[in-house]
Amino acid sequence: MHLQLQHGVPSWAQLTRAAAAKKWRAAPAPPEGEEDGGGADDLISGLPDAVLGDIISLLPTKEGARTQILARRWRHLLCSAPLNLDCEGFHINKADFAGVVTHILSAHRGPGRRFRIPAHIIHRVPDTVDAWLRSSTFDNLQEIDFCHRSLDPVVPDPLPPPASVFRFSGSLRVATIGKCHIVDGLAETVRFPELRYLGIENVRISEAALHNLISGCPALECLFLKESFGFPCLRINSNCLRRSCL
């Protein structure tokens, strides 16, 4: 895969291949005849492309991109594998961040399996994040994570989650919402019928909104609630909830 960004912004492929070359340049060369995954003992490369794509989609974003250097057969798999886009691991210039993510989404044919992005980025460029979430690559997204860490910049007046999040109401299985404000009116309309895990971290939400949010997830099995505020108490009434961490 070759991606070329405008105005000097490095491409995703350039970033990951450079990191991979640094990591693997000391590795011994494969025996003759096994460069393309054709060795008799190479059982992984003998798997169908669909299976290899699923394996790649379970890897962190950088590790998945590094599979391109394994053999020629692997080079096309990244763009056809379900996309696992973890932006938290991008150690790149802030000015280049949006360009890299935009090019990944434009180059990948989908589907998207997981999207993880630091919550403070959403507040810095909300319109850009909303446009990313509306990308066709993320149709039928299964996991979304607005990750929040204690060392992230403070957001004095958190915004509601991007409206485009709710277009995944029929497909999301896992959701972690961080550093935002879930208003009462929004929670009343939220429905995630397939959601199994819900994480709420450093979120402003009222007791009524929290009850409405939980009731809108009839298949919810695990609830994780951390450092959130706006409710004096919480009473959970769920027939399917098996585990909670409050």
Order of alpha helices (4+ residues) and beta strands (2+ residues): alpha-alpha-alpha-alpha-beta-alpha-beta-alpha-alpha-beta-beta-beta-alpha-beta-beta-alpha-beta-beta
